Amino acid sequence: MESRKYLIGVCDDDEWYRNRISRAVKLICQQMDILYELRTYDSGEAAGVMGFVTKGSGDETQRLISIFQRCIERLNPEVKLAYIEARRHQICIVSADGIEEVIACGIDMAEEKCREKKNFVRCQRSYIVNLEYVDKVIGNFDQFIMKDGTAISISRSKERKQAVKSAYASYKERQISDLFGEK
């Protein structure tokens, strides 16, 4: 298995806390045998984080480990996500097996992260779908029915609808090409 290097950001107004959290992160990364690069930020400098730990009572180390595990699972290519739904200033990532996880992140940032993966398309303002998990297309690309039965509307905007149609056609062409061994 290929080793991945993770970029980890520590954000706090107080330098003492930044250093304390940074030491804990380094220790956990060493214990979990994680390759990492650590960056520190003042509050408000870091945007688009995948998870966060807030100060408070309880076992900070255990909370950090939990965040690490969730982020690593999310970055792991074996984890299959069916679609992403925008919910105000958060997104809800829905996996193929129906597990939902809400993250403080905007849909635009999620779309940017998905852009390199060819099976994802933003079908409207609030949804990004993984075309692998589309069961059927309703009407003239009016709606996707996902394999779990979820109905997701496709934008009525001509530009967006055409982009969705093109992405879906490209996805189907790749499937056929893969099936018949053509590259």
C-alpha positions as CSV (number, residue, x, y, z in Angstrom):
1,M,0.0,0.0,0.0
2,E,1.2,3.5,-0.9
3,S,2.2,5.8,2.0
4,R,0.3,9.0,2.1
5,K,1.6,12.2,3.6
6,Y,-1.1,14.3,5.3
7,L,-1.1,18.1,5.7
8,I,-2.3,18.9,9.3
9,G,-3.1,22.4,10.3
10,V,-3.3,23.5,14.0
11,C,-5.2,26.8,14.5
12,D,-5.4,28.8,17.7
13,D,-5.1,32.5,18.7
14,D,-2.9,31.6,21.6
15,E,0.7,30.5,20.7
16,W,0.9,28.4,23.9
17,Y,-2.1,26.3,22.9
18,R,-0.9,26.0,19.3
19,N,2.4,24.6,20.5
20,R,0.7,22.3,23.0
21,I,-1.7,21.0,20.3
22,S,1.2,20.7,17.8
23,R,3.1,18.5,20.3
24,A,0.1,16.3,20.8
25,V,-0.4,16.0,17.0
26,K,3.2,15.0,16.5
27,L,3.0,12.4,19.2
28,I,-0.2,10.9,17.8
29,C,1.2,10.8,14.2
30,Q,4.3,9.0,15.5
31,Q,2.2,6.5,17.4
32,M,-0.1,5.9,14.4
33,D,2.8,5.8,12.0
34,I,1.4,8.6,9.9
35,L,3.5,10.7,7.5
36,Y,2.6,14.3,8.0
37,E,3.4,17.9,7.5
38,L,2.3,20.2,10.3
39,R,1.4,23.9,9.8
40,T,0.2,26.3,12.5
41,Y,-2.2,29.2,12.0
42,D,-3.7,32.0,14.0
43,S,-7.5,31.7,14.2
44,G,-9.2,32.6,11.0
45,E,-6.2,31.9,8.8
46,A,-7.0,28.3,8.0
47,A,-10.0,27.6,5.8
48,G,-11.5,24.4,4.4
49,V,-10.5,22.1,7.2
50,M,-11.9,18.5,7.1
51,G,-12.3,18.3,10.9
52,F,-11.6,20.2,14.0
53,V,-11.2,19.7,17.7
54,T,-12.3,22.4,20.1
55,K,-10.9,23.2,23.5
56,G,-12.8,21.9,26.3
57,S,-13.0,19.2,29.0
58,G,-12.3,15.6,28.2
59,D,-9.5,13.6,26.7
60,E,-8.0,15.8,24.0
61,T,-5.8,13.0,22.7
62,Q,-8.7,10.7,22.1
63,R,-10.6,13.5,20.3
64,L,-7.5,14.2,18.1
65,I,-7.2,10.5,17.3
66,S,-10.9,10.4,16.4
67,I,-10.5,13.4,14.0
68,F,-7.4,11.8,12.5
69,Q,-9.2,8.5,11.8
70,R,-12.2,10.2,10.2
71,C,-10.1,12.4,8.0
72,I,-7.9,9.5,6.9
73,E,-11.0,7.4,6.1
74,R,-12.4,10.3,4.1
75,L,-9.2,10.7,2.1
76,N,-8.8,7.0,1.6
77,P,-9.7,6.1,-2.0
78,E,-11.5,2.9,-0.8
79,V,-14.1,4.9,1.0
80,K,-17.0,5.3,-1.5
81,L,-19.1,8.4,-1.3
82,A,-22.4,8.5,-3.1
83,Y,-23.1,12.2,-2.9
84,I,-22.4,15.4,-1.0
85,E,-25.2,17.8,0.1
86,A,-24.8,21.4,1.2
87,R,-26.4,22.3,4.5
88,R,-25.9,26.0,5.2
89,H,-22.2,26.5,5.9
90,Q,-21.6,22.7,6.2
91,I,-21.7,19.7,3.9
92,C,-23.1,16.3,4.5
93,I,-21.0,13.5,3.0
94,V,-23.2,10.5,2.4
95,S,-21.3,7.2,1.8
96,A,-22.5,4.3,-0.4
97,D,-23.6,2.5,2.7
98,G,-25.7,5.4,4.0
99,I,-23.4,6.7,6.6
100,E,-23.6,10.5,6.9
101,E,-20.9,12.9,8.2
102,V,-21.4,16.6,8.5
103,I,-18.3,18.8,8.0
104,A,-17.7,22.5,8.4
105,C,-16.9,23.2,4.7
106,G,-18.6,24.9,1.8
107,I,-19.9,23.0,-1.2
108,D,-17.6,25.1,-3.5
109,M,-14.6,23.8,-1.7
110,A,-15.9,20.2,-1.8
111,E,-16.5,20.6,-5.5
112,E,-12.9,21.7,-6.0
113,K,-11.7,18.7,-4.1
114,C,-13.9,16.4,-6.2
115,R,-12.9,18.0,-9.5
116,E,-9.9,15.7,-10.1
117,K,-12.1,12.7,-9.7
118,K,-13.9,12.1,-12.9
119,N,-17.0,10.4,-11.5
120,F,-18.2,13.5,-9.6
121,V,-20.5,16.2,-10.9
122,R,-22.2,19.1,-9.3
123,C,-25.8,18.7,-10.5
124,Q,-27.2,21.7,-8.7
125,R,-26.4,24.4,-6.1
126,S,-26.7,22.0,-3.2
127,Y,-25.5,18.6,-4.5
128,I,-22.4,16.9,-5.9
129,V,-23.1,13.3,-7.0
130,N,-20.8,10.4,-7.6
131,L,-22.0,9.0,-10.9
132,E,-21.1,5.5,-9.9
133,Y,-24.0,5.6,-7.5
134,V,-26.6,6.9,-9.9
135,D,-29.2,4.2,-10.5
136,K,-31.2,6.1,-13.1
137,V,-31.8,9.4,-14.8
138,I,-35.4,10.7,-14.7
139,G,-36.8,12.7,-17.7
140,N,-34.5,14.8,-19.7
141,F,-31.9,15.0,-16.9
142,D,-34.4,16.4,-14.5
143,Q,-33.4,14.1,-11.6
144,F,-30.9,11.4,-10.5
145,I,-32.2,8.5,-8.5
146,M,-29.3,7.2,-6.4
147,K,-28.8,3.5,-5.7
148,D,-30.1,4.1,-2.2
149,G,-33.3,5.5,-3.6
150,T,-32.5,9.2,-2.9
151,A,-33.9,11.5,-5.5
152,I,-31.6,14.4,-6.3
153,S,-32.9,17.2,-8.6
154,I,-30.7,18.4,-11.4
155,S,-30.5,22.2,-12.0
156,R,-32.8,23.7,-14.6
157,S,-30.1,26.0,-15.7
158,K,-29.2,25.2,-19.3
159,E,-25.4,25.5,-18.6
160,R,-25.5,23.3,-15.5
161,K,-27.8,20.7,-17.1
162,Q,-25.5,20.5,-20.2
163,A,-22.5,20.1,-17.9
164,V,-24.2,17.3,-16.1
165,K,-25.2,15.6,-19.4
166,S,-21.6,15.8,-20.6
167,A,-20.2,14.5,-17.4
168,Y,-22.7,11.6,-17.4
169,A,-21.9,10.7,-21.1
170,S,-18.2,10.8,-20.4
171,Y,-18.7,8.5,-17.4
172,K,-20.7,6.0,-19.4
173,E,-18.1,6.1,-22.2
174,R,-15.4,5.3,-19.6
175,Q,-17.5,2.4,-18.3
176,I,-17.9,1.0,-21.8
177,S,-14.2,1.5,-22.6
178,D,-13.2,-0.2,-19.3
179,L,-15.6,-3.1,-20.0
180,F,-14.3,-3.8,-23.5
181,G,-10.7,-3.0,-22.6
182,E,-10.4,0.0,-24.9
183,K,-8.2,2.9,-23.8
